[in-house]
């Protein structure tokens, strides 16, 4: 692959649009009325205790949130979530830079604008996630890998490896960029690089992720074990596996919402009829991701965001196709995705409205802080300075909302391997201190179920379907809270 050179004239226009969208997102984020979701609260907690790894994810998101909140001097939800909008803006411009080299200035502009208006980018700008932190580094790894193919310069091998490593430190799904590079080299002759460059890239990747690998080795492979647990069917396959056809259909349908229906349809067409070797190379980076996650959905379950890594290279297939063959559909796509980009932050501002069938549309993002305040008040009324909760969502928000309440928050002692971060790092000590136990069922300490000292109001939010109450347990009955 020979060096094509950058296409001029796109960056300033794209930066203007991307910048305006980003400023609007930051402004609207200041009026967001939703609570931190369970994962966001957990990432914040990790950020208070910097480490090279954590129970369920690699460390980059914790480092980022910890740094931003420290610099801001505030742990408010606005600052926890603020990086998302800027990370997606950076990803848009990086993908635009790659598109400029591969397909020209016009496509580059629409790739940047198309990315920043994707539904997944809109949601990721409202709620911080590991996908969002991975995104710019994944895009950089793609850009520098293609630059390596163009130039044969070893610096790009090192840069691509470092970028892939940083993406991996955000989310293990970044390994797909290495899989894509290998498949592209196998299937598209122009994508082959010198063995010494491949070795350099892998070495740079390995050195970048080495701290997290060391952490896993010294913590019982906790993160990797959790990742395997999420996959579910590893080690349990064979003829007895039940195929989850409904789950596969639901997952595949959700992908049309992740990037928008027009772009998804164009991407599928681009996979079926790739227009030249560049498109075939990009297919090697994108299609296997979706295929593998579809297999996961078929054999167990998969969430809609698990295939997001497919769409960084996938956008560079779909947008050129629409620019060349269906510009009206491209404008339709931008319009539809633009409506979603506006609607999502407006919903967070108007919450708890709208209400459907008596339940707020954003119920899973509401009521979390309110429950924590009820628990804190109940602990104070009971005269205890510790709270024990078995529910991971409750634990996450108690740590966040109750950060200045002077309470110790514990998870029940694990019966075996810790099943979450709180059992790993914040288990109930032995002997157990006097504590308020927040449970969904009355514990029995040998004389029949105990009466609660507090029953919590869970209507209208994330805990609407749960009955939660507070109990005072004697120390010798603490394990009844499991």
Secondary structure, 3 states (H helix, E strand, C coil): CCCCCCCCCCHHHHHHHHHHHHHHHHHHHCCCCCCCCHHHHHHHHHHCCCCCCCCCCCCHHHHHHHHHHHHHCCCCHHHHHHHHHHHHHHHHHHHHHHHHHHHCHHHHHHHHHHHHCCHHHHHHCCCCCHHHHHHHHHHHHHHHHHHHHHHCCHHHHHHHHHHHHHHHHHCHHHHHHHHHHHHHHHHCHHHCCCHHHHHHHHHHHHHHHHHHHHHHHHCCCHHHHHHHHHHCCCCCCCCCCCCCHHHHHHHHHHHHHHCCHHHHHHHHHHHHCCCCHHHHHHHHHHHHHHHHHHHHHHHCCCCHHHHCCHHHHHHHHHHHHHHHHCHHHHHHHHHHHHHHHHHHHHHHHHCCCCEECCEECCHHHCCHHHHHHHHHHHHHHHCCCEEEECCHHHHHHHHHHCCCCCCEEEECCCCCCCCCHHHHHCECCCCCCCCEEEECCCCECCCCECCCCEECCCCCCCCCCCCCEEEECCHHHHHHHC
